């Protein structure tokens, strides 16, 4: 669980880039959102460092909501955001 984050989704851009989209709790303050953003960024950097994946770049993106898959109507934790 990530403090003040309601949902998140990993969006793969290509072999070396991804976006980590987060939806903050509706009642989270601006300070809590900034702290959560910093926490997520630090955790992702630590995981990549531990896995020796220093060539991977990412950004953390605040979103109002995350879409459901139109076919399954379920939320997907990881999506391929690469253009086909």
GULUM-304920 format. One record per residue: y, z, x of N, C-alpha, C, O, CB in turn; residue in one letter. Coordinates in nm, 4 decimals, always signed. Last residue first. Glycine has a CB too. Example, Ala and Ser with C-alpha at 12.3 -4.5 7.8 and 13.67 -1.06 7.14 Angstrom:
<sites>
<n_v: -0.2250, n_w: +0.7080, n_u: +1.2850, ca_v: -0.1060, ca_w: +0.7140, ca_u: +1.3670, c_v: +0.0030, c_w: +0.7870, c_u: +1.2900, o_v: +0.1138, o_w: +0.8039, o_u: +1.3409, cb_v: -0.0598, cb_w: +0.5725, cb_u: +1.4084, residu: s> $
<n_v: -0.5690, n_w: +0.7800, n_u: +1.3190, ca_v: -0.4500, ca_w: +0.7800, ca_u: +1.2300, c_v: -0.3300, c_w: +0.7800, c_u: +1.3200, o_v: -0.3319, o_w: +0.8465, o_u: +1.4236, cb_v: -0.4473, cb_w: +0.9046, cb_u: +1.1308, residu: a> $
</sites>
This chain:
<sites>
<n_v: +0.0766, n_w: -3.1696, n_u: +0.1131, ca_v: -0.0467, ca_w: -3.2501, ca_u: +0.1227, c_v: -0.0200, c_w: -3.3925, c_u: +0.1616, o_v: -0.1135, o_w: -3.4718, o_u: +0.1736, cb_v: -0.1209, cb_w: -3.2482, cb_u: -0.0076, residu: x> $
<n_v: +0.2531, n_w: -2.9170, n_u: +0.2800, ca_v: +0.2569, ca_w: -3.0364, ca_u: +0.1970, c_v: +0.1308, c_w: -3.1189, c_u: +0.2198, o_v: +0.0852, o_w: -3.1350, o_u: +0.3330, cb_v: +0.3829, cb_w: -3.1201, cb_u: +0.2271, residu: x> $
<n_v: +0.1388, n_w: -2.5810, n_u: +0.2760, ca_v: +0.1547, ca_w: -2.7055, ca_u: +0.3510, c_v: +0.1632, c_w: -2.8231, c_u: +0.2544, o_v: +0.0880, o_w: -2.8285, o_u: +0.1570, cb_v: +0.0378, cb_w: -2.7252, cb_u: +0.4505, residu: x> $
<n_v: +0.0820, n_w: -2.3439, n_u: +0.1672, ca_v: +0.2125, ca_w: -2.4002, ca_u: +0.1318, c_v: +0.2414, c_w: -2.5294, c_u: +0.2070, o_v: +0.3530, o_w: -2.5813, o_u: +0.2030, cb_v: +0.3223, cb_w: -2.2992, cb_u: +0.1599, residu: x> $
<n_v: -0.1835, n_w: -2.1983, n_u: +0.0435, ca_v: -0.1532, ca_w: -2.3007, ca_u: +0.1411, c_v: -0.0244, c_w: -2.3687, c_u: +0.0955, o_v: -0.0234, o_w: -2.4421, o_u: -0.0033, cb_v: -0.2714, cb_w: -2.4033, cb_u: +0.1564, residu: x> $
<n_v: -0.1844, n_w: -1.8465, n_u: -0.0123, ca_v: -0.1713, ca_w: -1.9831, ca_u: -0.0618, c_v: -0.1374, c_w: -2.0763, c_u: +0.0545, o_v: -0.0713, o_w: -2.0370, o_u: +0.1506, cb_v: -0.0626, cb_w: -1.9916, cb_u: -0.1726, residu: x> $
<n_v: -0.3265, n_w: -1.5406, n_u: -0.0933, ca_v: -0.2992, ca_w: -1.6348, ca_u: +0.0154, c_v: -0.2921, c_w: -1.7745, c_u: -0.0442, o_v: -0.3817, o_w: -1.8164, o_u: -0.1174, cb_v: -0.4088, cb_w: -1.6268, cb_u: +0.1277, residu: x> $
<n_v: -0.3445, n_w: -1.4225, n_u: -0.3421, ca_v: -0.2889, ca_w: -1.3441, ca_u: -0.2328, c_v: -0.2492, c_w: -1.4338, c_u: -0.1148, o_v: -0.1512, o_w: -1.4066, o_u: -0.0454, cb_v: -0.3898, cb_w: -1.2383, cb_u: -0.1874, residu: x> $
<n_v: -0.2719, n_w: -1.5437, n_u: -0.6596, ca_v: -0.3406, ca_w: -1.5702, ca_u: -0.5324, c_v: -0.2687, c_w: -1.4977, c_u: -0.4212, o_v: -0.1470, o_w: -1.5092, o_u: -0.4068, cb_v: -0.3476, cb_w: -1.7222, cb_u: -0.5024, residu: x> $
<n_v: -0.3307, n_w: -1.4533, n_u: -0.9929, ca_v: -0.2433, ca_w: -1.4408, ca_u: -0.8776, c_v: -0.3256, c_w: -1.4643, c_u: -0.7515, o_v: -0.4358, o_w: -1.4113, o_u: -0.7379, cb_v: -0.1741, cb_w: -1.3015, cb_u: -0.8742, residu: x> $
<n_v: -0.4511, n_w: -1.6880, n_u: -1.2339, ca_v: -0.4642, ca_w: -1.5655, ca_u: -1.1557, c_v: -0.3667, c_w: -1.5702, c_u: -1.0390, o_v: -0.3263, o_w: -1.6771, o_u: -0.9932, cb_v: -0.6097, cb_w: -1.5467, cb_u: -1.1052, residu: x> $
<n_v: -0.4778, n_w: -1.9217, n_u: -1.3653, ca_v: -0.3863, ca_w: -1.8230, ca_u: -1.4234, c_v: -0.3984, c_w: -1.6862, c_u: -1.3557, o_v: -0.3613, o_w: -1.5834, o_u: -1.4122, cb_v: -0.4131, cb_w: -1.8088, cb_u: -1.5729, residu: x> $
<n_v: -0.6110, n_w: -2.1364, n_u: -1.2693, ca_v: -0.6902, ca_w: -2.0159, ca_u: -1.2964, c_v: -0.6105, c_w: -1.9082, c_u: -1.3693, o_v: -0.6673, o_w: -1.8157, o_u: -1.4273, cb_v: -0.7442, cb_w: -1.9594, cb_u: -1.1668, residu: x> $
<n_v: -0.4016, n_w: -2.3312, n_u: -1.2663, ca_v: -0.5376, ca_w: -2.3626, ca_u: -1.3130, c_v: -0.6151, c_w: -2.2379, c_u: -1.3536, o_v: -0.6773, o_w: -2.2344, o_u: -1.4597, cb_v: -0.6142, cb_w: -2.4369, cb_u: -1.2047, residu: x> $
<n_v: -0.1683, n_w: -2.2156, n_u: -1.1642, ca_v: -0.1656, ca_w: -2.2768, ca_u: -1.2973, c_v: -0.3050, c_w: -2.3086, c_u: -1.3525, o_v: -0.3233, o_w: -2.3122, o_u: -1.4741, cb_v: -0.0836, cb_w: -2.4033, cb_u: -1.2929, residu: x> $
<n_v: -0.1561, n_w: -1.8979, n_u: -1.0215, ca_v: -0.2166, ca_w: -2.0302, ca_u: -1.0081, c_v: -0.2231, c_w: -2.0946, c_u: -1.1469, o_v: -0.2781, o_w: -2.0343, o_u: -1.2390, cb_v: -0.3594, cb_w: -2.0211, cb_u: -0.9431, residu: x> $
<n_v: +0.1619, n_w: -1.7392, n_u: -1.0609, ca_v: +0.0172, ca_w: -1.7408, ca_u: -1.0785, c_v: -0.0316, c_w: -1.8841, c_u: -1.0600, o_v: +0.0435, o_w: -1.9795, o_u: -1.0805, cb_v: -0.0236, cb_w: -1.6848, cb_u: -1.2189, residu: x> $
<n_v: +0.4340, n_w: -1.6591, n_u: -0.8350, ca_v: +0.3688, ca_w: -1.7367, ca_u: -0.9405, c_v: +0.2171, c_w: -1.7167, c_u: -0.9437, o_v: +0.1542, o_w: -1.6824, o_u: -0.8436, cb_v: +0.4000, cb_w: -1.8836, cb_u: -0.9225, residu: x> $
<n_v: +0.6198, n_w: -1.3636, n_u: -0.8075, ca_v: +0.5277, ca_w: -1.4549, ca_u: -0.7411, c_v: +0.4477, c_w: -1.5275, c_u: -0.8484, o_v: +0.3987, o_w: -1.4648, o_u: -0.9424, cb_v: +0.4335, cb_w: -1.3789, cb_u: -0.6417, residu: x> $
<n_v: +0.9707, n_w: -1.2786, n_u: -0.8205, ca_v: +0.8350, ca_w: -1.2761, ca_u: -0.8741, c_v: +0.7505, c_w: -1.3743, c_u: -0.7944, o_v: +0.8038, o_w: -1.4584, o_u: -0.7221, cb_v: +0.8330, cb_w: -1.3111, cb_u: -1.0265, residu: x> $
<n_v: +1.1859, n_w: -1.2635, n_u: -0.6499, ca_v: +1.1933, ca_w: -1.1931, ca_u: -0.7778, c_v: +1.0548, c_w: -1.1777, c_u: -0.8391, o_v: +1.0250, o_w: -1.0762, o_u: -0.9021, cb_v: +1.2860, cb_w: -1.2674, cb_u: -0.8748, residu: x> $
<n_v: +1.1352, n_w: -1.2035, n_u: -0.2976, ca_v: +1.1262, ca_w: -1.2879, ca_u: -0.4173, c_v: +1.1394, c_w: -1.2018, c_u: -0.5423, o_v: +1.1083, o_w: -1.0827, o_u: -0.5408, cb_v: +0.9925, cb_w: -1.3666, cb_u: -0.4197, residu: x> $
<n_v: +1.2061, n_w: -1.2130, n_u: +0.0439, ca_v: +1.2151, ca_w: -1.1351, ca_u: -0.0794, c_v: +1.2187, c_w: -1.2312, c_u: -0.1984, o_v: +1.2953, o_w: -1.3276, o_u: -0.1996, cb_v: +1.3415, cb_w: -1.0426, cb_u: -0.0783, residu: x> $
<n_v: +1.0072, n_w: -1.2984, n_u: +0.3126, ca_v: +1.0954, ca_w: -1.3524, ca_u: +0.2096, c_v: +1.0917, c_w: -1.2645, c_u: +0.0853, o_v: +0.9851, o_w: -1.2438, o_u: +0.0275, cb_v: +1.0557, cb_w: -1.4967, cb_u: +0.1743, residu: x> $
<n_v: +0.9698, n_w: -1.2981, n_u: +0.6507, ca_v: +0.9462, ca_w: -1.2175, ca_u: +0.5317, c_v: +1.0527, c_w: -1.2574, c_u: +0.4303, o_v: +1.1724, o_w: -1.2511, o_u: +0.4581, cb_v: +0.9506, cb_w: -1.0624, cb_u: +0.5635, residu: x> $
<n_v: +0.8153, n_w: -1.5390, n_u: +0.8609, ca_v: +0.9356, ca_w: -1.4811, ca_u: +0.8035, c_v: +0.8938, c_w: -1.4015, c_u: +0.6804, o_v: +0.7949, o_w: -1.4338, o_u: +0.6146, cb_v: +1.0416, cb_w: -1.5915, cb_u: +0.7675, residu: x> $
<n_v: +0.6535, n_w: -1.6126, n_u: +1.1748, ca_v: +0.6557, ca_w: -1.5824, ca_u: +1.0322, c_v: +0.7942, c_w: -1.5362, c_u: +0.9906, o_v: +0.8779, o_w: -1.4996, o_u: +1.0732, cb_v: +0.5509, cb_w: -1.4756, cb_u: +0.9974, residu: x> $
<n_v: +0.4412, n_w: -1.7658, n_u: +1.4171, ca_v: +0.5754, ca_w: -1.7307, ca_u: +1.3703, c_v: +0.5699, c_w: -1.7041, c_u: +1.2207, o_v: +0.4912, o_w: -1.7656, o_u: +1.1486, cb_v: +0.6781, cb_w: -1.8437, cb_u: +1.4026, residu: x> $
<n_v: +0.2066, n_w: -1.7268, n_u: +1.6762, ca_v: +0.2294, ca_w: -1.7371, ca_u: +1.5323, c_v: +0.3691, c_w: -1.6868, c_u: +1.4975, o_v: +0.4107, o_w: -1.5798, o_u: +1.5418, cb_v: +0.1225, cb_w: -1.6576, cb_u: +1.4543, residu: x> $
<n_v: +0.1516, n_w: -1.6747, n_u: +1.9360, ca_v: +0.2059, ca_w: -1.8071, ca_u: +1.9070, c_v: +0.2393, c_w: -1.8247, c_u: +1.7585, o_v: +0.2947, o_w: -1.9275, o_u: +1.7197, cb_v: +0.1071, cb_w: -1.9143, cb_u: +1.9507, residu: x> $
<n_v: +0.0206, n_w: -1.4359, n_u: +1.9565, ca_v: +0.1640, ca_w: -1.4366, ca_u: +1.9834, c_v: +0.2305, c_w: -1.5710, c_u: +1.9562, o_v: +0.3532, o_w: -1.5798, o_u: +1.9536, cb_v: +0.1884, cb_w: -1.3976, cb_u: +2.1254, residu: x> $
<n_v: -0.2249, n_w: -1.3119, n_u: +1.8872, ca_v: -0.1781, ca_w: -1.4332, ca_u: +1.8197, c_v: -0.0263, c_w: -1.4431, c_u: +1.8338, o_v: +0.0455, o_w: -1.4570, o_u: +1.7348, cb_v: -0.2197, cb_w: -1.4332, cb_u: +1.6693, residu: x> $
<n_v: -0.3836, n_w: -1.0894, n_u: +1.9449, ca_v: -0.3398, ca_w: -1.1794, ca_u: +2.0506, c_v: -0.3007, c_w: -1.3170, c_u: +1.9940, o_v: -0.3388, o_w: -1.4217, o_u: +2.0464, cb_v: -0.4505, cb_w: -1.1946, cb_u: +2.1559, residu: x> $
<n_v: -0.4188, n_w: -0.9015, n_u: +1.7573, ca_v: -0.5120, ca_w: -1.0144, ca_u: +1.7524, c_v: -0.4815, c_w: -1.1189, c_u: +1.8597, o_v: -0.5455, o_w: -1.2239, o_u: +1.8649, cb_v: -0.5078, cb_w: -1.0794, cb_u: +1.6148, residu: x> $
<n_v: -0.1983, n_w: -0.7424, n_u: +1.8127, ca_v: -0.3333, ca_w: -0.6873, ca_u: +1.8319, c_v: -0.4377, c_w: -0.7985, c_u: +1.8375, o_v: -0.5339, o_w: -0.7901, o_u: +1.9139, cb_v: -0.3678, cb_w: -0.5887, cb_u: +1.7187, residu: x> $
<n_v: +0.0070, n_w: -0.9149, n_u: +1.7286, ca_v: -0.0015, ca_w: -0.8737, ca_u: +1.8692, c_v: -0.1428, c_w: -0.8239, c_u: +1.9007, o_v: -0.1998, o_w: -0.8594, o_u: +2.0039, cb_v: +0.1034, cb_w: -0.7632, cb_u: +1.9005, residu: x> $
<n_v: -0.0446, n_w: -0.9239, n_u: +1.4541, ca_v: -0.0511, ca_w: -1.0464, ca_u: +1.5337, c_v: -0.0637, c_w: -1.0145, c_u: +1.6826, o_v: -0.1382, o_w: -1.0814, o_u: +1.7542, cb_v: +0.0731, cb_w: -1.1331, cb_u: +1.5086, residu: x> $
<n_v: -0.0010, n_w: -0.6529, n_u: +1.3902, ca_v: -0.1320, ca_w: -0.7154, ca_u: +1.3658, c_v: -0.1473, c_w: -0.8409, c_u: +1.4507, o_v: -0.2517, o_w: -0.8618, o_u: +1.5125, cb_v: -0.1494, cb_w: -0.7501, cb_u: +1.2158, residu: x> $
<n_v: +0.2706, n_w: -0.6245, n_u: +1.4607, ca_v: +0.1680, ca_w: -0.5426, ca_u: +1.5258, c_v: +0.0289, c_w: -0.6042, c_u: +1.5090, o_v: -0.0498, o_w: -0.6069, o_u: +1.6037, cb_v: +0.1696, cb_w: -0.4001, cb_u: +1.4686, residu: x> $
<n_v: +0.3966, n_w: -0.8029, n_u: +1.2830, ca_v: +0.4067, ca_w: -0.8247, ca_u: +1.4287, c_v: +0.2973, c_w: -0.7482, c_u: +1.5033, o_v: +0.2381, o_w: -0.8004, o_u: +1.5977, cb_v: +0.5459, cb_w: -0.7812, cb_u: +1.4806, residu: x> $
<n_v: +0.3335, n_w: -0.6730, n_u: +1.0423, ca_v: +0.2820, ca_w: -0.8075, ca_u: +1.0688, c_v: +0.2865, c_w: -0.8390, c_u: +1.2178, o_v: +0.1918, o_w: -0.8951, o_u: +1.2728, cb_v: +0.3621, cb_w: -0.9123, cb_u: +0.9903, residu: x> $
<n_v: +0.4763, n_w: -0.4314, n_u: +1.0786, ca_v: +0.3297, ca_w: -0.4303, ca_u: +1.0613, c_v: +0.2699, c_w: -0.5677, c_u: +1.0915, o_v: +0.1672, o_w: -0.5775, o_u: +1.1587, cb_v: +0.2924, cb_w: -0.3870, cb_u: +0.9174, residu: x> $
<n_v: +0.7433, n_w: -0.5226, n_u: +1.0941, ca_v: +0.6823, ca_w: -0.4509, ca_u: +1.2064, c_v: +0.5304, c_w: -0.4518, c_u: +1.1974, o_v: +0.4627, o_w: -0.4710, o_u: +1.2984, cb_v: +0.7329, cb_w: -0.3071, cb_u: +1.2112, residu: x> $
<n_v: +0.7740, n_w: -0.6379, n_u: +0.8368, ca_v: +0.7926, ca_w: -0.7178, ca_u: +0.9579, c_v: +0.7243, c_w: -0.6527, c_u: +1.0776, o_v: +0.6552, o_w: -0.7201, o_u: +1.1540, cb_v: +0.9418, cb_w: -0.7371, cb_u: +0.9866, residu: x> $
<n_v: +0.7347, n_w: -0.4120, n_u: +0.6735, ca_v: +0.6451, ca_w: -0.5275, ca_u: +0.6637, c_v: +0.6533, c_w: -0.6118, c_u: +0.7903, o_v: +0.5507, o_w: -0.6524, o_u: +0.8449, cb_v: +0.6798, cb_w: -0.6132, cb_u: +0.5400, residu: x> $
<n_v: +0.9556, n_w: -0.2544, n_u: +0.7574, ca_v: +0.8189, ca_w: -0.2040, ca_u: +0.7685, c_v: +0.7192, c_w: -0.3194, c_u: +0.7681, o_v: +0.6294, o_w: -0.3245, o_u: +0.8522, cb_v: +0.7879, cb_w: -0.1062, cb_u: +0.6539, residu: x> $
<n_v: +1.1743, n_w: -0.4142, n_u: +0.6843, ca_v: +1.1529, ca_w: -0.3814, ca_u: +0.8254, c_v: +1.0097, c_w: -0.3343, c_u: +0.8498, o_v: +0.9489, o_w: -0.3698, o_u: +0.9509, cb_v: +1.2521, cb_w: -0.2736, cb_u: +0.8709, residu: x> $
<n_v: +1.1363, n_w: -0.4106, n_u: +0.4050, ca_v: +1.1386, ca_w: -0.5379, ca_u: +0.4772, c_v: +1.1095, c_w: -0.5142, c_u: +0.6254, o_v: +1.0293, o_w: -0.5859, o_u: +0.6852, cb_v: +1.2754, cb_w: -0.6089, cb_u: +0.4594, residu: x> $
<n_v: +1.1657, n_w: -0.1375, n_u: +0.3553, ca_v: +1.0378, ca_w: -0.2023, ca_u: +0.3265, c_v: +1.0270, c_w: -0.3352, c_u: +0.4012, o_v: +0.9211, o_w: -0.3686, o_u: +0.4543, cb_v: +1.0214, cb_w: -0.2246, cb_u: +0.1747, residu: x> $
<n_v: +1.4364, n_w: -0.1060, n_u: +0.4253, ca_v: +1.3323, ca_w: -0.0320, ca_u: +0.4973, c_v: +1.1949, c_w: -0.0959, c_u: +0.4772, o_v: +1.1169, o_w: -0.1070, o_u: +0.5718, cb_v: +1.3294, cb_w: +0.1143, cb_u: +0.4511, residu: x> $
<n_v: +1.5538, n_w: -0.2704, n_u: +0.2318, ca_v: +1.5723, ca_w: -0.3010, ca_u: +0.3740, c_v: +1.4662, c_w: -0.2313, c_u: +0.4583, o_v: +1.4122, o_w: -0.2902, o_u: +0.5519, cb_v: +1.7130, cb_w: -0.2591, cb_u: +0.4206, residu: x> $
<n_v: +1.4773, n_w: -0.1295, n_u: +0.0015, ca_v: +1.4330, ca_w: -0.2687, ca_u: +0.0209, c_v: +1.4450, c_w: -0.3093, c_u: +0.1674, o_v: +1.3560, o_w: -0.3754, o_u: +0.2210, cb_v: +1.5156, cb_w: -0.3649, cb_u: -0.0674, residu: x> $
<n_v: +1.6116, n_w: +0.1091, n_u: +0.0427, ca_v: +1.4653, ca_w: +0.1091, ca_u: +0.0366, c_v: +1.4089, c_w: -0.0313, c_u: +0.0560, o_v: +1.3049, o_w: -0.0490, o_u: +0.1194, cb_v: +1.4176, cb_w: +0.1665, cb_u: -0.0969, residu: x> $
<n_v: +1.8781, n_w: +0.0144, n_u: +0.0262, ca_v: +1.8288, ca_w: +0.0766, ca_u: +0.1492, c_v: +1.6760, c_w: +0.0762, c_u: +0.1533, o_v: +1.6173, o_w: +0.0458, o_u: +0.2572, cb_v: +1.8816, cb_w: +0.2205, cb_u: +0.1613, residu: x> $
<n_v: +1.8865, n_w: -0.0695, n_u: -0.2384, ca_v: +1.9112, ca_w: -0.1663, ca_u: -0.1319, c_v: +1.8580, c_w: -0.1131, c_u: +0.0010, o_v: +1.7993, o_w: -0.1880, o_u: +0.0791, cb_v: +2.0620, cb_w: -0.1981, cb_u: -0.1209, residu: x> $
<n_v: +1.6118, n_w: +0.0882, n_u: -0.4162, ca_v: +1.7520, ca_w: +0.0738, ca_u: -0.3776, c_v: +1.7641, c_w: -0.0318, c_u: -0.2674, o_v: +1.6642, o_w: -0.0769, o_u: -0.2113, cb_v: +1.8106, cb_w: +0.2101, cb_u: -0.3300, residu: x> $
<n_v: +1.3801, n_w: -0.0013, n_u: -0.6639, ca_v: +1.4066, ca_w: +0.0229, ca_u: -0.5222, c_v: +1.5544, c_w: -0.0016, c_u: -0.4922, o_v: +1.6133, o_w: -0.0997, o_u: -0.5376, cb_v: +1.3173, cb_w: -0.0675, cb_u: -0.4332, residu: x> $
<n_v: +1.3038, n_w: -0.0645, n_u: -0.9200, ca_v: +1.3958, ca_w: +0.0481, ca_u: -0.9036, c_v: +1.4259, c_w: +0.0813, c_u: -0.7569, o_v: +1.4907, o_w: +0.1822, o_u: -0.7289, cb_v: +1.3388, cb_w: +0.1700, cb_u: -0.9716, residu: x> $
<n_v: +1.1242, n_w: -0.2741, n_u: -0.8867, ca_v: +1.2498, ca_w: -0.2987, ca_u: -0.9588, c_v: +1.3509, c_w: -0.1870, c_u: -0.9370, o_v: +1.4713, o_w: -0.2122, o_u: -0.9357, cb_v: +1.2227, cb_w: -0.3147, cb_u: -1.1077, residu: x> $
<n_v: +0.9824, n_w: -0.3196, n_u: -0.5683, ca_v: +0.9862, ca_w: -0.2429, ca_u: -0.6921, c_v: +1.1228, c_w: -0.2622, c_u: -0.7566, o_v: +1.2247, o_w: -0.2660, o_u: -0.6878, cb_v: +0.9573, cb_w: -0.0916, cb_u: -0.6661, residu: x> $
<n_v: +0.9855, n_w: -0.6601, n_u: -0.4417, ca_v: +1.0152, ca_w: -0.5173, ca_u: -0.4319, c_v: +1.0047, c_w: -0.4516, c_u: -0.5689, o_v: +1.0163, o_w: -0.5177, o_u: -0.6720, cb_v: +1.1556, cb_w: -0.4949, cb_u: -0.3724, residu: x> $
<n_v: +0.7672, n_w: -0.8906, n_u: -0.3380, ca_v: +0.8430, ca_w: -0.8530, ca_u: -0.4571, c_v: +0.8617, c_w: -0.7026, c_u: -0.4489, o_v: +0.7645, o_w: -0.6270, o_u: -0.4492, cb_v: +0.7699, cb_w: -0.8964, cb_u: -0.5915, residu: x> $
<n_v: +0.7471, n_w: -1.1149, n_u: -0.0597, ca_v: +0.7327, ca_w: -0.9815, ca_u: -0.1176, c_v: +0.8194, c_w: -0.9673, c_u: -0.2423, o_v: +0.9286, o_w: -1.0233, o_u: -0.2515, cb_v: +0.7698, cb_w: -0.8736, cb_u: -0.0145, residu: x> $
<n_v: +0.5810, n_w: -1.3489, n_u: +0.1419, ca_v: +0.6696, ca_w: -1.3277, ca_u: +0.0276, c_v: +0.6425, c_w: -1.1903, c_u: -0.0326, o_v: +0.5270, o_w: -1.1536, o_u: -0.0541, cb_v: +0.6505, cb_w: -1.4390, cb_u: -0.0790, residu: x> $
<n_v: +0.5700, n_w: -1.4554, n_u: +0.4452, ca_v: +0.5143, ca_w: -1.3411, ca_u: +0.3741, c_v: +0.6129, c_w: -1.3069, c_u: +0.2632, o_v: +0.7157, o_w: -1.2438, o_u: +0.2875, cb_v: +0.4891, cb_w: -1.2179, cb_u: +0.4705, residu: x> $
<n_v: +0.4905, n_w: -1.7673, n_u: +0.5770, ca_v: +0.5909, ca_w: -1.6855, ca_u: +0.5108, c_v: +0.5173, c_w: -1.5740, c_u: +0.4376, o_v: +0.4138, o_w: -1.5975, o_u: +0.3753, cb_v: +0.6796, cb_w: -1.7704, cb_u: +0.4125, residu: x> $
<n_v: +0.3877, n_w: -1.8985, n_u: +0.8956, ca_v: +0.3638, ca_w: -1.8566, ca_u: +0.7585, c_v: +0.4843, c_w: -1.7777, c_u: +0.7078, o_v: +0.5670, o_w: -1.7288, o_u: +0.7848, cb_v: +0.2345, cb_w: -1.7723, cb_u: +0.7485, residu: x> $
<n_v: +0.2676, n_w: -2.1104, n_u: +1.1573, ca_v: +0.3790, ca_w: -2.0555, ca_u: +1.0796, c_v: +0.3350, c_w: -2.0130, c_u: +0.9405, o_v: +0.2560, o_w: -2.0812, o_u: +0.8753, cb_v: +0.4915, cb_w: -2.1575, cb_u: +1.0690, residu: x> $
<n_v: +0.0715, n_w: -2.2547, n_u: +1.2861, ca_v: +0.1434, ca_w: -2.1539, ca_u: +1.3632, c_v: +0.2571, c_w: -2.0856, c_u: +1.2874, o_v: +0.3348, o_w: -2.0108, o_u: +1.3468, cb_v: +0.1981, cb_w: -2.2165, cb_u: +1.4861, residu: x> $
<n_v: -0.0442, n_w: -2.4405, n_u: +1.1147, ca_v: -0.1309, ca_w: -2.3625, ca_u: +1.2022, c_v: -0.0598, c_w: -2.2474, c_u: +1.2722, o_v: -0.1250, o_w: -2.1516, o_u: +1.3137, cb_v: -0.1918, cb_w: -2.4520, cb_u: +1.3046, residu: x> $
<n_v: +0.1752, n_w: -2.3914, n_u: +0.8285, ca_v: +0.0949, ca_w: -2.4765, ca_u: +0.9171, c_v: +0.0162, c_w: -2.3851, c_u: +1.0097, o_v: +0.0100, o_w: -2.2644, o_u: +0.9863, cb_v: +0.1851, cb_w: -2.5770, cb_u: +0.9991, residu: x> $
<n_v: +0.2223, n_w: -2.2111, n_u: +0.6138, ca_v: +0.3003, ca_w: -2.3346, ca_u: +0.6289, c_v: +0.2246, c_w: -2.4362, c_u: +0.7138, o_v: +0.2116, o_w: -2.5526, o_u: +0.6759, cb_v: +0.4377, cb_w: -2.3045, cb_u: +0.6922, residu: x> $
<n_v: +0.0870, n_w: -1.9942, n_u: +0.3837, ca_v: +0.0613, ca_w: -2.0633, ca_u: +0.5100, c_v: +0.1384, c_w: -2.1941, c_u: +0.5119, o_v: +0.1225, o_w: -2.2779, o_u: +0.4232, cb_v: -0.0905, cb_w: -2.0889, cb_u: +0.5300, residu: x> $
<n_v: +0.1953, n_w: -1.7094, n_u: +0.2541, ca_v: +0.2090, ca_w: -1.8535, ca_u: +0.2306, c_v: +0.1986, c_w: -1.9265, c_u: +0.3633, o_v: +0.2902, o_w: -1.9214, o_u: +0.4455, cb_v: +0.3439, cb_w: -1.8868, cb_u: +0.1599, residu: x> $
<n_v: +0.0856, n_w: -1.4223, n_u: +0.1094, ca_v: +0.0922, ca_w: -1.4918, ca_u: +0.2372, c_v: +0.0921, c_w: -1.6419, c_u: +0.2081, o_v: +0.0000, o_w: -1.6940, o_u: +0.1452, cb_v: -0.0276, cb_w: -1.4512, cb_u: +0.3314, residu: x> $
<n_v: +0.2504, n_w: -1.1997, n_u: -0.1001, ca_v: +0.1695, ca_w: -1.3212, ca_u: -0.0913, c_v: +0.1937, c_w: -1.3867, c_u: +0.0441, o_v: +0.3078, o_w: -1.4040, o_u: +0.0871, cb_v: +0.2031, cb_w: -1.4199, cb_u: -0.2075, residu: x> $
<n_v: +0.2773, n_w: -0.8953, n_u: -0.2929, ca_v: +0.3067, ca_w: -0.9797, ca_u: -0.1777, c_v: +0.2102, c_w: -1.0963, c_u: -0.1743, o_v: +0.1037, o_w: -1.0936, o_u: -0.2359, cb_v: +0.2990, cb_w: -0.8992, cb_u: -0.0468, residu: x> $
<n_v: +0.4307, n_w: -0.6459, n_u: -0.5023, ca_v: +0.3336, ca_w: -0.7525, ca_u: -0.4770, c_v: +0.3747, c_w: -0.8279, c_u: -0.3522, o_v: +0.4906, o_w: -0.8252, o_u: -0.3109, cb_v: +0.3228, cb_w: -0.8489, cb_u: -0.5983, residu: x> $
<n_v: +0.5946, n_w: -0.4200, n_u: -0.4643, ca_v: +0.5045, ca_w: -0.4279, ca_u: -0.5799, c_v: +0.3941, c_w: -0.5303, c_u: -0.5565, o_v: +0.2777, o_w: -0.5047, o_u: -0.5871, cb_v: +0.5831, cb_w: -0.4638, cb_u: -0.7069, residu: x> $
<n_v: +0.7095, n_w: -0.1994, n_u: -0.2296, ca_v: +0.6690, ca_w: -0.3391, ca_u: -0.2499, c_v: +0.5648, c_w: -0.3419, c_u: -0.3612, o_v: +0.4614, o_w: -0.2756, o_u: -0.3537, cb_v: +0.6120, cb_w: -0.4029, cb_u: -0.1171, residu: x> $
<n_v: +0.7583, n_w: +0.0655, n_u: -0.1716, ca_v: +0.8627, ca_w: -0.0088, ca_u: -0.2430, c_v: +0.8329, c_w: -0.1584, c_u: -0.2573, o_v: +0.9217, o_w: -0.2358, o_u: -0.2931, cb_v: +0.9941, cb_w: +0.0088, cb_u: -0.1720, residu: x> $
<n_v: +0.5230, n_w: +0.0808, n_u: +0.0907, ca_v: +0.6248, ca_w: +0.1502, ca_u: +0.0125, c_v: +0.7316, c_w: +0.0550, c_u: -0.0420, o_v: +0.7880, o_w: -0.0256, o_u: +0.0320, cb_v: +0.6903, cb_w: +0.2575, cb_u: +0.0973, residu: x> $
<n_v: +0.2218, n_w: -0.0779, n_u: +0.0489, ca_v: +0.3470, ca_w: -0.0871, ca_u: +0.1226, c_v: +0.4550, c_w: -0.0204, c_u: +0.0371, o_v: +0.4765, o_w: -0.0608, o_u: -0.0772, cb_v: +0.3838, cb_w: -0.2372, cb_u: +0.1562, residu: x> $
<n_v: -0.1182, n_w: +0.0000, n_u: +0.0845, ca_v: +0.0000, ca_w: +0.0000, ca_u: +0.0000, c_v: +0.1250, c_w: +0.0000, c_u: +0.0894, o_v: +0.1311, o_w: +0.0691, o_u: +0.1911, cb_v: -0.0004, cb_w: +0.1231, cb_u: -0.0963, residu: x> $
</sites>
